[in-house]
Amino acid sequence: MRVLDTPWSQWRLEAPVALTLGVYDGVHRGHQAVIEALATHADGLPLAVFTFRGHPLELSAPDHAPQLLTTYEQKLELLAEAGLDICAVPAFDMQLRTQSPTDFAAQVLVGRLAAKLLVVGSDFRFGYERAGDVDLLARLAPDMGFDLVVVDLVGAGVPYSSSAIRKSLDAGEVDSAAVMLGRPFQLRAEVVPGDGRGRNIGVPTANLAVSARQATPRRGVYAARVPLDGEVHRAVVNIGIRPTFGGDTEVVEVHLLDYEADLYGLELSVDFVKRIRAEQRFDGAPALIEQIHRDIVEARGLLDAAAPSEQ
């Protein structure tokens, strides 16, 4: 997949493309339906997506910007796997933010990206203050020379959306999030040194340096899977402040079952399968250790029973 990550004013695609656009955070099943429609209607045109490195609200309203379901690298990987040929990722600067919907369509989508076909979801909004919608695109299409396909929202009851997935994660419902994503929710981050407390109690953990911009499931203990060294390893993940030891900073700790190696400096991808329990404060280390071993037993059972699509 070709990535255009220079300022949009420097772009110039000569050949026409079939284009979709949006934040595409999570590249969930709703996004996947739009991409499938793009491929269906492209009639041989290259498949392109206009998206963002982060979320547009990070510039326009940073206090209201949601945490992200995928890192930038994960998003690019997922879009490439979905069959996109071109990914246009502009810097979301003030010029782009304040463009009217009509100017954005004329200058960027048609003028720079040579869009011959646009495919968007029915709830799509664009341009300054999100003033543009599919009705405006339909009015602009004849004069600007592109065809428009609008895809109905996908979902059972509640449409699949990035915000709905975040709500599931906030509730600890990683299995519900997986249904909307079409795959397990994956947290990816580098392993950094911790305080060694897990190793000292016989349960070594890999501590992940998770960005504050990354969405994480609700605090608690989870069964998970970790692809590593060409194999998929079962794991127990703790997300919380470790109240038994008086902690006050949230950490993400991964204990790989039946695996021992130095993971410092590696980037781990953790696929969450099921929540085991909420975070708890224990009277001391012995009670905590006893519960951890019960968690491990339960995680083994959950992971052994989980269908491949849930893993």
N, C-alpha and C positions, 0 to 999 in steps of 0.2 A: 504494500500500500504506500502510495506517495503521500508525504505529509507536507503541507504548505504551512509553515509556522513563522513566516516573515510578516511584516505589516501588510494588511489587505490591499493597500494602495500599490504594492509591488507585484501583486498577483496578475497574471494574464494568461488564462487558458484560451488557446486558439480553437480547439475542437470542442463542440458542444457536449454537455454532460447531462445525466439524470441526477438530480440533486435533492437531498433531504437536509433538514437543518433543525437544530435544537441543542439543548444542553447535553442530552444523551447520558446523564449520570446513571450508572448502573447497567446501561444497555439491556434493559429488562424486556419482558415479553411484549409489552406495548411497543417499545422501540423496534423489537425484532419484527413485529407485524408490519411496521412502516417500511423497514428495509426489504422485507420480502415483497411488498407491493412495488417498491422501487425497482427491484430486479425484474418483476413480472412485466412492468410497463416500460422498461427502459428501451426495448427494441434495439439492443446492441450498443447503446450508448454506455460510456464508462459510468460507473456508479460513484457518486461523490457525496460527501457529507460536510456541512458547515457546522462546526461545534466550538466549544470553548475548553481551554485548559482547566479552568475551575468552574465557578458559578458566577454569572453576571452580577448577582447581588453583592459579591465581594467588593466590587467597586462602587455600585450605586447605593447600597444600603448594607454595609458590612455587619452591622449588629443583627441583621435579619438573614444573613446568608446561611443556608443550611449546611450541615456537614455532608461530606461527599461519600457516596457509596463505593466509588472506585477512584484509585489514583489516576493521574494522567496516563501513566504507562499502561495500567490495566485497561483503561478506556480504549487506547489505541490498539491494544492486542485484541480486544473484543470486537471492535469495528472491523479490523482486518479479518478476523475469523468469520465475521458475518458476510464477507465478500465485497466490502468497499474497496474501490480502486484508488480513490483520492480522499484525503481528509484535510480540510481547510480549517486551521486553528489560528485565528487572529489574536493579537493582543487586544483585550477588551478595554480600549482607551475611551477618553471622553468624546472623541470624534465619532466613534462607532456608537457609543451609548446614546448620543443626542441626535442621531440621524432619524429623520422621519421615516415611517414605513415605506413610503413611495420611493424616497431617495435610496434607502437601503436596497430595495428590490432592484432598482434601476442601476445603481452604481456598483453594488457588490455582487448580487446574485446573477444578474444578467451581464453587467459590464465587465466584471472581473472573472467570474466563474463560468460564464457562457452557458447558463442553465437553459436547457431546451425543455426539460420536464422537471416540475417540482412535485414532490410527494410529501405530505405532512399529515399529522393527526388532526382530528376534527377540533381539538381544543388548542391548536397552535396559535401563539401570539408572537408578535415581533415588532421591532422598531421602538422609537422613543416612547417611554411610558407604556410599552406593550399595547400601543394603540392599533396595530395592524392585526388582522385576523384572516381566516380563510375566505370570508366574503370579499375583503379587499383584494386578496390575491386573485380571486376569480374575476374581479373587475379589471385588474391590471394585466391579466394574462394575454388577452387579444392584442393589445397595443405593444406589449413588451415581447411578444413572440414566444411565450412558453406555454406548455400544457400543464394542467393542474390535476392532481389526483389527491383526494381527501380520504383518509383511512379512518374508519370508525374506531372508537376506543375499544380496547380488549380487556376482558376481565369477567370474573364470575361474581356478579353483584356489584362490587366496587371495582372501578377500572384500575388496571395495573398502572402504577405511577411511582416515581421516585419518592414522593412524599408518603405514599401508602407503605412503601417498603421501609422507610425510616421509622414510621409509627410501629411497624411490626418489630423492628430491631429495638426500639425504645421499650417495648413490652417484653423483650426477650424471646419473641416468637420467631426464631431463626428458621424454623420449618415453614412457616407461612411466607416469610421473605423469600425462601427458596422457590416456592411455587410461583411467585410473581417474577422472580428473576429468571426462572427457567434453569437454574443451577444453584448450588449452595452459595450462600453469602460468603465471600472470601475477604479476609483481612490480610494485607500484605505489608510487611515492615521488616526492618533490619533487627537482628538480635544484638542486644547490647548487654554489657555486664550489669548484674544486679547486686544485691547484698549477700548472695550466697545462702540465704535462709532456707530455700527449698532443698538445696543439696545437703545442708546440715541436718535436715529432718528426714533425709532419705528419699526425697522426691525432687530431683533436680528439674529446674524449669529454664526455658528460654524466655528471656524478658524482651518484649518487642517495643521498639521505639516508635510508637504510633503517633502520627501527627495529630494536633488538635483539630485539624480540618477533616480528619477521617471519621466517618460514622463507625461506632462500635455498638455491639449489642448491650442490653441492660446488664448491670452488674450481676454477677453470678458465676456458676460453674457450668461448663458446656462440654458435650462430646463433640469431637471434631476429627477431621482428617487432614494430614499434612503431606503433600507430595514432596519427596526429597530423595535425591540420589537414584532417580529412576523407579522408586517405589512409593507407595502410599502408606503412610504410617498412621495408626490410631493415636489419638491424643485426648487429653483432658485440658481444658483451658479455664483459667480463672481470670475474671475481670473484676477488679475492685480495689479497695484501699487497704486490704489486709487488717481489719479491725482488731483481730486477736492480738496483733503486735503493735497496736497503737498507730497504725499508718494513717496518713491523711492525703496521700497522692495516689490517684488511680493508676494502676498498672495492668498490663496484659501479660499473663504468664502461661506458657505452653509446656505441658509435661508430655513428652512423647513416650508412649508405652512400648516396652521391649526395644528400646533404642538408647544407646549411650555413645555420644561423640561430642566434641567441642563445636558448638554452633555459632560462637561469637563472630560477628561480622557478616554472617550469611543473611540473605533475605529469605524469610519464610513466608509461605502462602498458607493460610489456615482456613480450611473450609468448615464452617460451622454446620453441625447436623441437628443437634437437639439440646435444649436447656435441661440440665439435671436438677439444679436447685438455685435458690437465691443466695446472695452473700450472707454469711453468718459470723457472729462473734462468738468464739469459744472461750471456755474458762482458762485454757492454757494449751501449750503445744501438744500434749498427749491426746487431748480430746480432738484437736484439729487433725492430727495424724490419723487417728482412727476414722474420722469422717472422710478424709482424702482417700483412704483405701476403699471405703464404701463407694465413693464417687468413681474410682477406677473400675471397680467391679460393674457398676451400673453402666458406665461408658462402654465397656467391652460388650455388654449385652445389647445396648442400643445400636452400636455400630455394626455388630454382627447381624442384627435383625433388619437394619435399614436397607431398603431397596437401592439398587445402583443409582437410580435417578435422584435419590435423596442424599447420596453420599458425595 
